[in-house]
Amino acid sequence: MARRKGGQAAAQERAQPPPNHLTKENAEERRAIVYSAAETSEQEQLIENALLQPGHSVATIVRAMQQRWPRFGIGRYKKLAARVHSRWKDEDDQARDKRRAQQIRRLERALAYAWGDKRRVPDPANPGQTIEQVVRPTDLKAVATFEKLLADVCGTRAPVEVNVHHVVTETLVQVIAQMTPEQVADALAEHREMKRLAQERKQAILTEGKEVA
């Protein structure tokens, strides 16, 4: 029959931390462990699968990894998890660039189709000569739409600028051009009268101000 351990020896054994308990000493040991390329690849794959599961926790993943690699610690997990996230980001960036390139190609193809198709065919009225024949007419509305979409996807769409002074001037010129000489004379007379009244009102305000002072 095995002898029962004494009280002091049993207490010392219970006081010992479990094998996977993180201490300064075993942390140094874990950092000194060198995993093979195959082990690293397998660990990274297991961590990636775990990260894809809903409700995962770091502690749960680390404990699961320690079933295979007892000295697998939180530092090792952080390193491999960061590598997984970095790879995901690179894949997302590449996929985004690929989708953007595909969108541009589809829009360019649609734009070319919207421009229509014209071909040179023999002229029945003049042997040896050719004439231009419209096989598919141009859809200007579709062309404008695809041009805008292409500019949005490529990031080359410039903001719309409106020269208000130019627009107003052009409008006035068009209005005056349609007026008869009598209407132009009446408009000038009305303008002079409004200018005279405004000048008188201004002078009256200045006079009132001097009297108050």
Beta strands, then each sheet from edge to edge (+ up, - down):
strand 1: 117-122
strand 2: 130-136
sheet 1: 1+ 2-
end
